[in-house]
Amino acid sequence: MDTSMNPEPNQIAALPDYETKSQVARRLNVSRRTIDNLMRQRRLPFIKLTSKIVRFPKAEVDAYLAQHFQINARGSETS
């Protein structure tokens, strides 16, 4: 029996976590318009499911941000 189309229950938890544009904007504390601009500039990884539905792979967005942006704690000095 081919089970490739029906993953086992323990495999479902391993599927990637995706976020909506609003969720990414809220997490980054920016507007949806800023997310649109970052998408247009290809600065954020995203998947376009339809002409109106876009999803962002959370792990890929996190990795991209960690690689391309420096995160500083509030009040800390940067040199």
PDB file of N, H, CA, C and O in Angstrom:
ATOM      1  N   MET A   1       0.839  -1.184   0.000  1.00  0.00           N
ATOM      2  CA  MET A   1       0.000   0.000   0.000  1.00  0.00           C
ATOM      3  C   MET A   1       0.882   1.244   0.000  1.00  0.00           C
ATOM      4  O   MET A   1       1.808   1.347   0.804  1.00  0.00           O
ATOM      5  N   ASP A   2       0.598   2.198  -0.904  1.00  0.00           N
ATOM      6  H   ASP A   2      -0.155   2.114  -1.557  1.00  0.00           H
ATOM      7  CA  ASP A   2       1.383   3.428  -1.015  1.00  0.00           C
ATOM      8  C   ASP A   2       0.854   4.460  -0.034  1.00  0.00           C
ATOM      9  O   ASP A   2      -0.291   4.900  -0.142  1.00  0.00           O
ATOM     10  N   THR A   3       1.694   4.849   0.933  1.00  0.00           N
ATOM     11  H   THR A   3       2.623   4.492   1.021  1.00  0.00           H
ATOM     12  CA  THR A   3       1.267   5.830   1.938  1.00  0.00           C
ATOM     13  C   THR A   3       1.919   7.187   1.709  1.00  0.00           C
ATOM     14  O   THR A   3       1.884   8.041   2.594  1.00  0.00           O
ATOM     15  N   SER A   4       2.519   7.402   0.528  1.00  0.00           N
ATOM     16  H   SER A   4       2.548   6.708  -0.191  1.00  0.00           H
ATOM     17  CA  SER A   4       3.205   8.677   0.289  1.00  0.00           C
ATOM     18  C   SER A   4       2.239   9.863   0.271  1.00  0.00           C
ATOM     19  O   SER A   4       2.625  10.985   0.598  1.00  0.00           O
ATOM     20  N   MET A   5       1.004   9.617  -0.105  1.00  0.00           N
ATOM     21  H   MET A   5       0.690   8.705  -0.370  1.00  0.00           H
ATOM     22  CA  MET A   5       0.019  10.698  -0.151  1.00  0.00           C
ATOM     23  C   MET A   5      -0.616  10.940   1.214  1.00  0.00           C
ATOM     24  O   MET A   5      -1.144  12.023   1.466  1.00  0.00           O
ATOM     25  N   ASN A   6      -0.572   9.958   2.083  1.00  0.00           N
ATOM     26  H   ASN A   6      -0.143   9.078   1.878  1.00  0.00           H
ATOM     27  CA  ASN A   6      -1.156  10.075   3.412  1.00  0.00           C
ATOM     28  C   ASN A   6      -0.065   9.863   4.452  1.00  0.00           C
ATOM     29  O   ASN A   6       0.207   8.730   4.849  1.00  0.00           O
ATOM     30  N   PRO A   7       0.564  10.959   4.896  1.00  0.00           N
ATOM     31  CA  PRO A   7       1.653  10.799   5.862  1.00  0.00           C
ATOM     32  C   PRO A   7       1.153  10.249   7.188  1.00  0.00           C
ATOM     33  O   PRO A   7       0.002  10.452   7.575  1.00  0.00           O
ATOM     34  N   GLU A   8       2.040   9.552   7.866  1.00  0.00           N
ATOM     35  H   GLU A   8       2.975   9.387   7.551  1.00  0.00           H
ATOM     36  CA  GLU A   8       1.720   9.047   9.190  1.00  0.00           C
ATOM     37  C   GLU A   8       1.494  10.234  10.130  1.00  0.00           C
ATOM     38  O   GLU A   8       2.032  11.314   9.891  1.00  0.00           O
ATOM     39  N   PRO A   9       0.712  10.052  11.186  1.00  0.00           N
ATOM     40  CA  PRO A   9       0.436  11.164  12.117  1.00  0.00           C
ATOM     41  C   PRO A   9       1.690  11.805  12.690  1.00  0.00           C
ATOM     42  O   PRO A   9       1.719  13.021  12.884  1.00  0.00           O
ATOM     43  N   ASN A  10       2.741  11.013  12.971  1.00  0.00           N
ATOM     44  H   ASN A  10       2.718  10.026  12.814  1.00  0.00           H
ATOM     45  CA  ASN A  10       3.957  11.599  13.538  1.00  0.00           C
ATOM     46  C   ASN A  10       4.742  12.376  12.494  1.00  0.00           C
ATOM     47  O   ASN A  10       5.609  13.168  12.863  1.00  0.00           O
ATOM     48  N   GLN A  11       4.477  12.184  11.205  1.00  0.00           N
ATOM     49  H   GLN A  11       3.773  11.540  10.904  1.00  0.00           H
ATOM     50  CA  GLN A  11       5.150  12.939  10.153  1.00  0.00           C
ATOM     51  C   GLN A  11       4.517  14.313   9.960  1.00  0.00           C
ATOM     52  O   GLN A  11       5.184  15.236   9.491  1.00  0.00           O
ATOM     53  N   ILE A  12       3.257  14.463  10.309  1.00  0.00           N
ATOM     54  H   ILE A  12       2.715  13.714  10.690  1.00  0.00           H
ATOM     55  CA  ILE A  12       2.567  15.739  10.132  1.00  0.00           C
ATOM     56  C   ILE A  12       3.234  16.826  10.966  1.00  0.00           C
ATOM     57  O   ILE A  12       3.335  17.967  10.515  1.00  0.00           O
ATOM     58  N   ALA A  13       3.685  16.501  12.158  1.00  0.00           N
ATOM     59  H   ALA A  13       3.602  15.574  12.525  1.00  0.00           H
ATOM     60  CA  ALA A  13       4.336  17.479  13.020  1.00  0.00           C
ATOM     61  C   ALA A  13       5.643  17.973  12.405  1.00  0.00           C
ATOM     62  O   ALA A  13       6.110  19.055  12.760  1.00  0.00           O
ATOM     63  N   ALA A  14       6.238  17.219  11.501  1.00  0.00           N
ATOM     64  H   ALA A  14       5.858  16.340  11.213  1.00  0.00           H
ATOM     65  CA  ALA A  14       7.511  17.591  10.907  1.00  0.00           C
ATOM     66  C   ALA A  14       7.339  18.520   9.702  1.00  0.00           C
ATOM     67  O   ALA A  14       8.327  19.017   9.163  1.00  0.00           O
ATOM     68  N   LEU A  15       6.110  18.756   9.281  1.00  0.00           N
ATOM     69  H   LEU A  15       5.307  18.352   9.719  1.00  0.00           H
ATOM     70  CA  LEU A  15       5.887  19.648   8.145  1.00  0.00           C
ATOM     71  C   LEU A  15       6.318  21.067   8.505  1.00  0.00           C
ATOM     72  O   LEU A  15       6.208  21.472   9.662  1.00  0.00           O
ATOM     73  N   PRO A  16       6.804  21.821   7.528  1.00  0.00           N
ATOM     74  CA  PRO A  16       7.270  23.187   7.813  1.00  0.00           C
ATOM     75  C   PRO A  16       6.136  24.087   8.302  1.00  0.00           C
ATOM     76  O   PRO A  16       4.973  23.916   7.935  1.00  0.00           O
ATOM     77  N   ASP A  17       6.509  25.036   9.128  1.00  0.00           N
ATOM     78  H   ASP A  17       7.453  25.175   9.426  1.00  0.00           H
ATOM     79  CA  ASP A  17       5.550  25.996   9.666  1.00  0.00           C
ATOM     80  C   ASP A  17       5.517  27.216   8.753  1.00  0.00           C
ATOM     81  O   ASP A  17       6.560  27.807   8.471  1.00  0.00           O
ATOM     82  N   TYR A  18       4.348  27.591   8.295  1.00  0.00           N
ATOM     83  H   TYR A  18       3.501  27.110   8.524  1.00  0.00           H
ATOM     84  CA  TYR A  18       4.198  28.737   7.407  1.00  0.00           C
ATOM     85  C   TYR A  18       3.425  29.838   8.103  1.00  0.00           C
ATOM     86  O   TYR A  18       2.569  29.572   8.947  1.00  0.00           O
ATOM     87  N   GLU A  19       3.735  31.098   7.739  1.00  0.00           N
ATOM     88  H   GLU A  19       4.431  31.313   7.053  1.00  0.00           H
ATOM     89  CA  GLU A  19       3.051  32.251   8.306  1.00  0.00           C
ATOM     90  C   GLU A  19       2.432  33.077   7.189  1.00  0.00           C
ATOM     91  O   GLU A  19       2.882  33.046   6.044  1.00  0.00           O
ATOM     92  N   THR A  20       1.395  33.812   7.546  1.00  0.00           N
ATOM     93  H   THR A  20       1.029  33.837   8.476  1.00  0.00           H
ATOM     94  CA  THR A  20       0.772  34.732   6.601  1.00  0.00           C
ATOM     95  C   THR A  20       1.558  36.045   6.597  1.00  0.00           C
ATOM     96  O   THR A  20       2.438  36.262   7.431  1.00  0.00           O
ATOM     97  N   LYS A  21       1.228  36.898   5.657  1.00  0.00           N
ATOM     98  H   LYS A  21       0.514  36.722   4.980  1.00  0.00           H
ATOM     99  CA  LYS A  21       1.877  38.207   5.588  1.00  0.00           C
ATOM    100  C   LYS A  21       1.627  39.007   6.871  1.00  0.00           C
ATOM    101  O   LYS A  21       2.531  39.672   7.375  1.00  0.00           O
ATOM    102  N   SER A  22       0.423  38.941   7.385  1.00  0.00           N
ATOM    103  H   SER A  22      -0.312  38.400   6.975  1.00  0.00           H
ATOM    104  CA  SER A  22       0.102  39.659   8.626  1.00  0.00           C
ATOM    105  C   SER A  22       0.901  39.127   9.807  1.00  0.00           C
ATOM    106  O   SER A  22       1.367  39.900  10.644  1.00  0.00           O
ATOM    107  N   GLN A  23       1.058  37.815   9.877  1.00  0.00           N
ATOM    108  H   GLN A  23       0.680  37.187   9.197  1.00  0.00           H
ATOM    109  CA  GLN A  23       1.821  37.227  10.978  1.00  0.00           C
ATOM    110  C   GLN A  23       3.285  37.637  10.919  1.00  0.00           C
ATOM    111  O   GLN A  23       3.884  37.943  11.950  1.00  0.00           O
ATOM    112  N   VAL A  24       3.868  37.647   9.716  1.00  0.00           N
ATOM    113  H   VAL A  24       3.381  37.398   8.879  1.00  0.00           H
ATOM    114  CA  VAL A  24       5.269  38.052   9.567  1.00  0.00           C
ATOM    115  C   VAL A  24       5.414  39.527   9.927  1.00  0.00           C
ATOM    116  O   VAL A  24       6.352  39.907  10.628  1.00  0.00           O
ATOM    117  N   ALA A  25       4.492  40.355   9.451  1.00  0.00           N
ATOM    118  H   ALA A  25       3.730  40.046   8.882  1.00  0.00           H
ATOM    119  CA  ALA A  25       4.553  41.787   9.749  1.00  0.00           C
ATOM    120  C   ALA A  25       4.454  42.032  11.248  1.00  0.00           C
ATOM    121  O   ALA A  25       5.195  42.848  11.797  1.00  0.00           O
ATOM    122  N   ARG A  26       3.553  41.339  11.903  1.00  0.00           N
ATOM    123  H   ARG A  26       2.951  40.677  11.457  1.00  0.00           H
ATOM    124  CA  ARG A  26       3.380  41.513  13.351  1.00  0.00           C
ATOM    125  C   ARG A  26       4.633  41.056  14.092  1.00  0.00           C
ATOM    126  O   ARG A  26       5.077  41.711  15.035  1.00  0.00           O
ATOM    127  N   ARG A  27       5.202  39.929  13.663  1.00  0.00           N
ATOM    128  H   ARG A  27       4.842  39.396  12.897  1.00  0.00           H
ATOM    129  CA  ARG A  27       6.402  39.400  14.326  1.00  0.00           C
ATOM    130  C   ARG A  27       7.599  40.314  14.156  1.00  0.00           C
ATOM    131  O   ARG A  27       8.425  40.428  15.062  1.00  0.00           O
ATOM    132  N   LEU A  28       7.705  40.974  12.993  1.00  0.00           N
ATOM    133  H   LEU A  28       7.034  40.880  12.257  1.00  0.00           H
ATOM    134  CA  LEU A  28       8.825  41.879  12.727  1.00  0.00           C
ATOM    135  C   LEU A  28       8.519  43.313  13.151  1.00  0.00           C
ATOM    136  O   LEU A  28       9.377  44.191  13.067  1.00  0.00           O
ATOM    137  N   ASN A  29       7.294  43.540  13.603  1.00  0.00           N
ATOM    138  H   ASN A  29       6.596  42.826  13.670  1.00  0.00           H
ATOM    139  CA  ASN A  29       6.856  44.866  14.038  1.00  0.00           C
ATOM    140  C   ASN A  29       6.964  45.891  12.903  1.00  0.00           C
ATOM    141  O   ASN A  29       7.458  47.002  13.095  1.00  0.00           O
ATOM    142  N   VAL A  30       6.490  45.490  11.720  1.00  0.00           N
ATOM    143  H   VAL A  30       6.089  44.587  11.564  1.00  0.00           H
ATOM    144  CA  VAL A  30       6.452  46.368  10.558  1.00  0.00           C
ATOM    145  C   VAL A  30       5.065  46.262   9.933  1.00  0.00           C
ATOM    146  O   VAL A  30       4.264  45.414  10.326  1.00  0.00           O
ATOM    147  N   SER A  31       4.787  47.122   8.965  1.00  0.00           N
ATOM    148  H   SER A  31       5.438  47.811   8.646  1.00  0.00           H
ATOM    149  CA  SER A  31       3.485  47.094   8.304  1.00  0.00           C
ATOM    150  C   SER A  31       3.442  46.019   7.216  1.00  0.00           C
ATOM    151  O   SER A  31       4.475  45.510   6.782  1.00  0.00           O
ATOM    152  N   ARG A  32       2.228  45.689   6.791  1.00  0.00           N
ATOM    153  H   ARG A  32       1.388  46.103   7.143  1.00  0.00           H
ATOM    154  CA  ARG A  32       2.066  44.752   5.672  1.00  0.00           C
ATOM    155  C   ARG A  32       2.671  45.344   4.406  1.00  0.00           C
ATOM    156  O   ARG A  32       3.171  44.613   3.551  1.00  0.00           O
ATOM    157  N   ARG A  33       2.625  46.649   4.289  1.00  0.00           N
ATOM    158  H   ARG A  33       2.218  47.243   4.983  1.00  0.00           H
ATOM    159  CA  ARG A  33       3.218  47.329   3.127  1.00  0.00           C
ATOM    160  C   ARG A  33       4.736  47.101   3.091  1.00  0.00           C
ATOM    161  O   ARG A  33       5.311  46.896   2.023  1.00  0.00           O
ATOM    162  N   THR A  34       5.370  47.138   4.250  1.00  0.00           N
ATOM    163  H   THR A  34       4.903  47.305   5.118  1.00  0.00           H
ATOM    164  CA  THR A  34       6.808  46.870   4.317  1.00  0.00           C
ATOM    165  C   THR A  34       7.094  45.439   3.867  1.00  0.00           C
ATOM    166  O   THR A  34       8.071  45.194   3.159  1.00  0.00           O
ATOM    167  N   ILE A  35       6.250  44.498   4.275  1.00  0.00           N
ATOM    168  H   ILE A  35       5.457  44.697   4.851  1.00  0.00           H
ATOM    169  CA  ILE A  35       6.422  43.111   3.835  1.00  0.00           C
ATOM    170  C   ILE A  35       6.267  43.033   2.314  1.00  0.00           C
ATOM    171  O   ILE A  35       7.027  42.324   1.654  1.00  0.00           O
ATOM    172  N   ASP A  36       5.290  43.754   1.751  1.00  0.00           N
ATOM    173  H   ASP A  36       4.673  44.330   2.287  1.00  0.00           H
ATOM    174  CA  ASP A  36       5.128  43.807   0.289  1.00  0.00           C
ATOM    175  C   ASP A  36       6.405  44.314  -0.376  1.00  0.00           C
ATOM    176  O   ASP A  36       6.850  43.763  -1.383  1.00  0.00           O
ATOM    177  N   ASN A  37       6.986  45.360   0.191  1.00  0.00           N
ATOM    178  H   ASN A  37       6.625  45.807   1.009  1.00  0.00           H
ATOM    179  CA  ASN A  37       8.224  45.921  -0.369  1.00  0.00           C
ATOM    180  C   ASN A  37       9.374  44.921  -0.285  1.00  0.00           C
ATOM    181  O   ASN A  37      10.137  44.773  -1.239  1.00  0.00           O
ATOM    182  N   LEU A  38       9.501  44.235   0.852  1.00  0.00           N
ATOM    183  H   LEU A  38       8.881  44.356   1.627  1.00  0.00           H
ATOM    184  CA  LEU A  38      10.558  43.232   1.011  1.00  0.00           C
ATOM    185  C   LEU A  38      10.361  42.070   0.044  1.00  0.00           C
ATOM    186  O   LEU A  38      11.335  41.509  -0.459  1.00  0.00           O
ATOM    187  N   MET A  39       9.109  41.707  -0.219  1.00  0.00           N
ATOM    188  H   MET A  39       8.318  42.162   0.189  1.00  0.00           H
ATOM    189  CA  MET A  39       8.823  40.655  -1.199  1.00  0.00           C
ATOM    190  C   MET A  39       9.216  41.116  -2.605  1.00  0.00           C
ATOM    191  O   MET A  39       9.851  40.376  -3.356  1.00  0.00           O
ATOM    192  N   ARG A  40       8.840  42.320  -2.943  1.00  0.00           N
ATOM    193  H   ARG A  40       8.324  42.922  -2.333  1.00  0.00           H
ATOM    194  CA  ARG A  40       9.134  42.865  -4.278  1.00  0.00           C
ATOM    195  C   ARG A  40      10.648  42.945  -4.508  1.00  0.00           C
ATOM    196  O   ARG A  40      11.127  42.716  -5.618  1.00  0.00           O
ATOM    197  N   GLN A  41      11.390  43.272  -3.451  1.00  0.00           N
ATOM    198  H   GLN A  41      11.000  43.458  -2.549  1.00  0.00           H
ATOM    199  CA  GLN A  41      12.850  43.361  -3.528  1.00  0.00           C
ATOM    200  C   GLN A  41      13.511  41.990  -3.384  1.00  0.00           C
ATOM    201  O   GLN A  41      14.735  41.878  -3.442  1.00  0.00           O
ATOM    202  N   ARG A  42      12.693  40.946  -3.197  1.00  0.00           N
ATOM    203  H   ARG A  42      11.699  41.038  -3.150  1.00  0.00           H
ATOM    204  CA  ARG A  42      13.194  39.570  -2.998  1.00  0.00           C
ATOM    205  C   ARG A  42      14.105  39.469  -1.779  1.00  0.00           C
ATOM    206  O   ARG A  42      15.092  38.733  -1.786  1.00  0.00           O
ATOM    207  N   ARG A  43      13.761  40.215  -0.737  1.00  0.00           N
ATOM    208  H   ARG A  43      12.959  40.812  -0.731  1.00  0.00           H
ATOM    209  CA  ARG A  43      14.563  40.200   0.485  1.00  0.00           C
ATOM    210  C   ARG A  43      14.004  39.252   1.536  1.00  0.00           C
ATOM    211  O   ARG A  43      14.648  39.010   2.556  1.00  0.00           O
ATOM    212  N   LEU A  44      12.810  38.713   1.297  1.00  0.00           N
ATOM    213  H   LEU A  44      12.287  38.910   0.468  1.00  0.00           H
ATOM    214  CA  LEU A  44      12.218  37.724   2.198  1.00  0.00           C
ATOM    215  C   LEU A  44      11.793  36.518   1.374  1.00  0.00           C
ATOM    216  O   LEU A  44      11.210  36.683   0.303  1.00  0.00           O
ATOM    217  N   PRO A  45      12.072  35.307   1.849  1.00  0.00           N
ATOM    218  CA  PRO A  45      11.612  34.119   1.125  1.00  0.00           C
ATOM    219  C   PRO A  45      10.103  33.949   1.298  1.00  0.00           C
ATOM    220  O   PRO A  45       9.580  34.085   2.404  1.00  0.00           O
ATOM    221  N   PHE A  46       9.413  33.651   0.204  1.00  0.00           N
ATOM    222  H   PHE A  46       9.839  33.540  -0.694  1.00  0.00           H
ATOM    223  CA  PHE A  46       7.971  33.435   0.280  1.00  0.00           C
ATOM    224  C   PHE A  46       7.537  32.453  -0.793  1.00  0.00           C
ATOM    225  O   PHE A  46       8.260  32.185  -1.753  1.00  0.00           O
ATOM    226  N   ILE A  47       6.340  31.926  -0.603  1.00  0.00           N
ATOM    227  H   ILE A  47       5.753  32.144   0.176  1.00  0.00           H
ATOM    228  CA  ILE A  47       5.734  31.009  -1.561  1.00  0.00           C
ATOM    229  C   ILE A  47       4.395  31.598  -1.967  1.00  0.00           C
ATOM    230  O   ILE A  47       3.558  31.907  -1.120  1.00  0.00           O
ATOM    231  N   LYS A  48       4.203  31.747  -3.251  1.00  0.00           N
ATOM    232  H   LYS A  48       4.884  31.496  -3.939  1.00  0.00           H
ATOM    233  CA  LYS A  48       2.952  32.284  -3.764  1.00  0.00           C
ATOM    234  C   LYS A  48       2.060  31.104  -4.156  1.00  0.00           C
ATOM    235  O   LYS A  48       2.338  30.416  -5.139  1.00  0.00           O
ATOM    236  N   LEU A  49       0.995  30.870  -3.394  1.00  0.00           N
ATOM    237  H   LEU A  49       0.770  31.428  -2.596  1.00  0.00           H
ATOM    238  CA  LEU A  49       0.108  29.752  -3.643  1.00  0.00           C
ATOM    239  C   LEU A  49      -0.892  30.069  -4.752  1.00  0.00           C
ATOM    240  O   LEU A  49      -1.172  29.222  -5.600  1.00  0.00           O
ATOM    241  N   THR A  50      -1.427  31.281  -4.744  1.00  0.00           N
ATOM    242  H   THR A  50      -1.200  31.969  -4.055  1.00  0.00           H
ATOM    243  CA  THR A  50      -2.304  31.780  -5.807  1.00  0.00           C
ATOM    244  C   THR A  50      -1.925  33.232  -6.035  1.00  0.00           C
ATOM    245  O   THR A  50      -0.969  33.726  -5.437  1.00  0.00           O
ATOM    246  N   SER A  51      -2.658  33.915  -6.885  1.00  0.00           N
ATOM    247  H   SER A  51      -3.435  33.514  -7.370  1.00  0.00           H
ATOM    248  CA  SER A  51      -2.344  35.323  -7.133  1.00  0.00           C
ATOM    249  C   SER A  51      -2.556  36.188  -5.892  1.00  0.00           C
ATOM    250  O   SER A  51      -2.002  37.284  -5.797  1.00  0.00           O
ATOM    251  N   LYS A  52      -3.352  35.705  -4.945  1.00  0.00           N
ATOM    252  H   LYS A  52      -3.802  34.815  -5.022  1.00  0.00           H
ATOM    253  CA  LYS A  52      -3.636  36.493  -3.744  1.00  0.00           C
ATOM    254  C   LYS A  52      -3.161  35.850  -2.444  1.00  0.00           C
ATOM    255  O   LYS A  52      -3.161  36.511  -1.406  1.00  0.00           O
ATOM    256  N   ILE A  53      -2.763  34.595  -2.473  1.00  0.00           N
ATOM    257  H   ILE A  53      -2.764  34.058  -3.317  1.00  0.00           H
ATOM    258  CA  ILE A  53      -2.376  33.889  -1.249  1.00  0.00           C
ATOM    259  C   ILE A  53      -0.874  33.661  -1.241  1.00  0.00           C
ATOM    260  O   ILE A  53      -0.317  33.005  -2.121  1.00  0.00           O
ATOM    261  N   VAL A  54      -0.226  34.228  -0.211  1.00  0.00           N
ATOM    262  H   VAL A  54      -0.678  34.762   0.504  1.00  0.00           H
ATOM    263  CA  VAL A  54       1.223  34.119  -0.050  1.00  0.00           C
ATOM    264  C   VAL A  54       1.507  33.567   1.340  1.00  0.00           C
ATOM    265  O   VAL A  54       0.851  33.941   2.312  1.00  0.00           O
ATOM    266  N   ARG A  55       2.482  32.683   1.427  1.00  0.00           N
ATOM    267  H   ARG A  55       3.016  32.380   0.637  1.00  0.00           H
ATOM    268  CA  ARG A  55       2.908  32.147   2.718  1.00  0.00           C
ATOM    269  C   ARG A  55       4.417  32.266   2.833  1.00  0.00           C
ATOM    270  O   ARG A  55       5.143  32.242   1.839  1.00  0.00           O
ATOM    271  N   PHE A  56       4.865  32.396   4.070  1.00  0.00           N
ATOM    272  H   PHE A  56       4.276  32.416   4.877  1.00  0.00           H
ATOM    273  CA  PHE A  56       6.282  32.567   4.367  1.00  0.00           C
ATOM    274  C   PHE A  56       6.742  31.400   5.235  1.00  0.00           C
ATOM    275  O   PHE A  56       6.217  31.214   6.334  1.00  0.00           O
ATOM    276  N   PRO A  57       7.709  30.612   4.769  1.00  0.00           N
ATOM    277  CA  PRO A  57       8.237  29.529   5.606  1.00  0.00           C
ATOM    278  C   PRO A  57       8.985  30.126   6.800  1.00  0.00           C
ATOM    279  O   PRO A  57      10.011  30.786   6.633  1.00  0.00           O
ATOM    280  N   LYS A  58       8.465  29.891   7.995  1.00  0.00           N
ATOM    281  H   LYS A  58       7.632  29.355   8.131  1.00  0.00           H
ATOM    282  CA  LYS A  58       8.988  30.537   9.199  1.00  0.00           C
ATOM    283  C   LYS A  58      10.481  30.292   9.387  1.00  0.00           C
ATOM    284  O   LYS A  58      11.229  31.229   9.670  1.00  0.00           O
ATOM    285  N   ALA A  59      10.920  29.059   9.236  1.00  0.00           N
ATOM    286  H   ALA A  59      10.313  28.298   9.006  1.00  0.00           H
ATOM    287  CA  ALA A  59      12.335  28.739   9.451  1.00  0.00           C
ATOM    288  C   ALA A  59      13.217  29.464   8.430  1.00  0.00           C
ATOM    289  O   ALA A  59      14.303  29.929   8.777  1.00  0.00           O
ATOM    290  N   GLU A  60      12.768  29.566   7.188  1.00  0.00           N
ATOM    291  H   GLU A  60      11.886  29.189   6.906  1.00  0.00           H
ATOM    292  CA  GLU A  60      13.557  30.248   6.154  1.00  0.00           C
ATOM    293  C   GLU A  60      13.603  31.748   6.397  1.00  0.00           C
ATOM    294  O   GLU A  60      14.640  32.379   6.189  1.00  0.00           O
ATOM    295  N   VAL A  61      12.487  32.328   6.837  1.00  0.00           N
ATOM    296  H   VAL A  61      11.645  31.816   7.006  1.00  0.00           H
ATOM    297  CA  VAL A  61      12.460  33.767   7.158  1.00  0.00           C
ATOM    298  C   VAL A  61      13.398  34.035   8.331  1.00  0.00           C
ATOM    299  O   VAL A  61      14.171  34.993   8.302  1.00  0.00           O
ATOM    300  N   ASP A  62      13.334  33.195   9.362  1.00  0.00           N
ATOM    301  H   ASP A  62      12.706  32.417   9.385  1.00  0.00           H
ATOM    302  CA  ASP A  62      14.223  33.355  10.524  1.00  0.00           C
ATOM    303  C   ASP A  62      15.693  33.266  10.111  1.00  0.00           C
ATOM    304  O   ASP A  62      16.516  34.074  10.541  1.00  0.00           O
ATOM    305  N   ALA A  63      16.015  32.276   9.274  1.00  0.00           N
ATOM    306  H   ALA A  63      15.346  31.619   8.925  1.00  0.00           H
ATOM    307  CA  ALA A  63      17.399  32.098   8.828  1.00  0.00           C
ATOM    308  C   ALA A  63      17.855  33.295   7.989  1.00  0.00           C
ATOM    309  O   ALA A  63      18.979  33.770   8.151  1.00  0.00           O
ATOM    310  N   TYR A  64      16.999  33.779   7.103  1.00  0.00           N
ATOM    311  H   TYR A  64      16.086  33.392   6.972  1.00  0.00           H
ATOM    312  CA  TYR A  64      17.342  34.922   6.270  1.00  0.00           C
ATOM    313  C   TYR A  64      17.599  36.161   7.131  1.00  0.00           C
ATOM    314  O   TYR A  64      18.579  36.876   6.921  1.00  0.00           O
ATOM    315  N   LEU A  65      16.720  36.408   8.092  1.00  0.00           N
ATOM    316  H   LEU A  65      15.924  35.828   8.262  1.00  0.00           H
ATOM    317  CA  LEU A  65      16.876  37.578   8.959  1.00  0.00           C
ATOM    318  C   LEU A  65      18.150  37.474   9.792  1.00  0.00           C
ATOM    319  O   LEU A  65      18.865  38.462   9.958  1.00  0.00           O
ATOM    320  N   ALA A  66      18.434  36.296  10.309  1.00  0.00           N
ATOM    321  H   ALA A  66      17.853  35.494  10.174  1.00  0.00           H
ATOM    322  CA  ALA A  66      19.646  36.116  11.111  1.00  0.00           C
ATOM    323  C   ALA A  66      20.897  36.348  10.273  1.00  0.00           C
ATOM    324  O   ALA A  66      21.899  36.857  10.774  1.00  0.00           O
ATOM    325  N   GLN A  67      20.838  35.977   9.009  1.00  0.00           N
ATOM    326  H   GLN A  67      20.024  35.563   8.602  1.00  0.00           H
ATOM    327  CA  GLN A  67      22.003  36.113   8.138  1.00  0.00           C
ATOM    328  C   GLN A  67      22.198  37.539   7.627  1.00  0.00           C
ATOM    329  O   GLN A  67      23.331  37.977   7.427  1.00  0.00           O
ATOM    330  N   HIS A  68      21.098  38.265   7.415  1.00  0.00           N
ATOM    331  H   HIS A  68      20.178  37.909   7.577  1.00  0.00           H
ATOM    332  CA  HIS A  68      21.189  39.570   6.755  1.00  0.00           C
ATOM    333  C   HIS A  68      20.993  40.781   7.650  1.00  0.00           C
ATOM    334  O   HIS A  68      21.254  41.907   7.227  1.00  0.00           O
ATOM    335  N   PHE A  69      20.543  40.573   8.870  1.00  0.00           N
ATOM    336  H   PHE A  69      20.331  39.658   9.214  1.00  0.00           H
ATOM    337  CA  PHE A  69      20.286  41.708   9.750  1.00  0.00           C
ATOM    338  C   PHE A  69      20.894  41.460  11.106  1.00  0.00           C
ATOM    339  O   PHE A  69      20.866  40.341  11.618  1.00  0.00           O
ATOM    340  N   GLN A  70      21.453  42.524  11.696  1.00  0.00           N
ATOM    341  H   GLN A  70      21.476  43.433  11.281  1.00  0.00           H
ATOM    342  CA  GLN A  70      22.026  42.432  13.030  1.00  0.00           C
ATOM    343  C   GLN A  70      20.933  42.758  14.035  1.00  0.00           C
ATOM    344  O   GLN A  70      20.238  43.765  13.899  1.00  0.00           O
ATOM    345  N   ILE A  71      20.783  41.917  15.032  1.00  0.00           N
ATOM    346  H   ILE A  71      21.348  41.099  15.142  1.00  0.00           H
ATOM    347  CA  ILE A  71      19.766  42.125  16.059  1.00  0.00           C
ATOM    348  C   ILE A  71      20.443  42.649  17.305  1.00  0.00           C
ATOM    349  O   ILE A  71      21.346  42.011  17.847  1.00  0.00           O
ATOM    350  N   ASN A  72      20.009  43.805  17.757  1.00  0.00           N
ATOM    351  H   ASN A  72      19.276  44.323  17.317  1.00  0.00           H
ATOM    352  CA  ASN A  72      20.554  44.431  18.961  1.00  0.00           C
ATOM    353  C   ASN A  72      19.481  44.550  20.017  1.00  0.00           C
ATOM    354  O   ASN A  72      18.330  44.858  19.707  1.00  0.00           O
ATOM    355  N   ALA A  73      19.844  44.309  21.251  1.00  0.00           N
ATOM    356  H   ALA A  73      20.779  44.059  21.503  1.00  0.00           H
ATOM    357  CA  ALA A  73      18.916  44.507  22.359  1.00  0.00           C
ATOM    358  C   ALA A  73      18.734  45.994  22.571  1.00  0.00           C
ATOM    359  O   ALA A  73      19.658  46.779  22.355  1.00  0.00           O
ATOM    360  N   ARG A  74      17.566  46.372  22.986  1.00  0.00           N
ATOM    361  H   ARG A  74      16.816  45.735  23.161  1.00  0.00           H
ATOM    362  CA  ARG A  74      17.305  47.786  23.252  1.00  0.00           C
ATOM    363  C   ARG A  74      18.234  48.314  24.324  1.00  0.00           C
ATOM    364  O   ARG A  74      18.442  47.674  25.355  1.00  0.00           O
ATOM    365  N   GLY A  75      18.782  49.469  24.077  1.00  0.00           N
ATOM    366  H   GLY A  75      18.613  49.989  23.240  1.00  0.00           H
ATOM    367  CA  GLY A  75      19.654  50.094  25.053  1.00  0.00           C
ATOM    368  C   GLY A  75      21.097  49.637  24.962  1.00  0.00           C
ATOM    369  O   GLY A  75      21.961  50.183  25.648  1.00  0.00           O
ATOM    370  N   SER A  76      21.370  48.651  24.134  1.00  0.00           N
ATOM    371  H   SER A  76      20.668  48.208  23.577  1.00  0.00           H
ATOM    372  CA  SER A  76      22.756  48.198  24.022  1.00  0.00           C
ATOM    373  C   SER A  76      23.482  49.061  23.007  1.00  0.00           C
ATOM    374  O   SER A  76      22.870  49.608  22.090  1.00  0.00           O
ATOM    375  N   GLU A  77      24.769  49.176  23.176  1.00  0.00           N
ATOM    376  H   GLU A  77      25.266  48.731  23.921  1.00  0.00           H
ATOM    377  CA  GLU A  77      25.584  49.975  22.282  1.00  0.00           C
ATOM    378  C   GLU A  77      26.121  49.102  21.165  1.00  0.00           C
ATOM    379  O   GLU A  77      26.447  47.935  21.381  1.00  0.00           O
ATOM    380  N   THR A  78      26.213  49.671  19.967  1.00  0.00           N
ATOM    381  H   THR A  78      25.948  50.619  19.792  1.00  0.00           H
ATOM    382  CA  THR A  78      26.817  48.957  18.849  1.00  0.00           C
ATOM    383  C   THR A  78      28.105  49.652  18.468  1.00  0.00           C
ATOM    384  O   THR A  78      28.191  50.879  18.522  1.00  0.00           O
ATOM    385  N   SER A  79      29.115  48.874  18.080  1.00  0.00           N
ATOM    386  H   SER A  79      29.045  47.877  18.036  1.00  0.00           H
ATOM    387  CA  SER A  79      30.376  49.503  17.696  1.00  0.00           C
ATOM    388  C   SER A  79      30.653  49.273  16.242  1.00  0.00           C
ATOM    389  O   SER A  79      31.675  49.728  15.729  1.00  0.00           O
TER     390      SER A  79
END
